Amino acid sequence: MWDYMDKASNQTSVDVHQRICSNNTEMSLALVCNGDGIIRLPEFYIEQQIKTEELILLFEDYVFPMVDVYALYPTRKHLASKVRCFLDLIDEMVVKH
């Protein structure tokens, strides 16, 4: 079930019947770019394909539900640089979009 909300805050659900279900973004993107269906991904995954018009957006009049992202880590004290970089990346993506 894919849930959408129009600009007047009316919710709509679409029962999607799929032949292929994937949790691999690259595979899903390859399939849809080959003309084998539709995908629902965050726009930052498909920005380039939209710019080059390899893909077109459907349901542009609808607002997609927000998804909360949480980062859990043991402590700020002695925070690994990899974790700090990841948190900064997530923060940048949230601010950008």
N, C-alpha and C positions, 0 to 999 in steps of 0.2 A: 504494500500500500504506500503510495507516495502522497504526502500531505502538502497542500499549498494554501496560501492565504492571499486573497485579492487586496487591492489597495484600500478597500472599505472594511477590511478585517473580517470578511466572510471566509470561512474555512471550507476547503474542498479536498476530498480524498479521491485518488484515482487508483483503482485496482489494476495493477500492472501484472500481466501474464507474461512471464519470461521463459525463453527457451534456454538461455544461458545466464547463469548467475556467477559473478566473479567478485572476488575481493582484491583483485590485482588491477590497479589503476592503469598501468601500461597496457595490459592485455585488453581491458575494456576500451581504452582510447583507440587502440589499433583496430579493434572490431568496428567501432562506430565510424572511424575515419574510412574504413573499407565499405561503409554503407550497410552494415549488418545490425542496425538497430539504433536505439537511443540510450543515452547514459544520463545519470544525474550525479554531477560532481561539483565541488566548489569551483567557482569561476577561475580561481588562480591556477588550477590544473590545466585549463584549456584556453588560457588567454591568447597564446600564440596561434592556435587553430582558429579562434574567433577572428583575430586580426587579419589572418590570411584568407578568411572566409572558407576554410576547409570544413568548418562546422558552423552551424547557425544555432542561435538560441531559440528554444521553444518556450512558450508560456511567459513571455517577457512582461506581461501585465500582472504577473503574480509575484509575491514576495515569498522567498523560501524561508522556512523556519530557521531560526538561529540555533546553532549547536554550541553548547558550552564546552570549553576545553579546560581541563584542570591538570596542573603539573604538581605531582607530589614528590617530595624529596626529603631526606632525613633532617637536614638542618642547613641554615645559611652559613654557619661556621664551617670553614674548610670546604666550601662548595667547589666541586670540580669545574675546571674551565669549560669542559664539554657541556656540562649541564647549564652553566651560565650562558654559553653561546646559544644553546637550544632555547632557553627561556627568552633571550633577546630576540631570536628569530620569531618565536610565537608572538611576542609582544609587537614586533614590527608588522607581522601579517595582520594582526587584529586592528592595528591603527590604520594600515594601508587600506583595508577593505571595510 
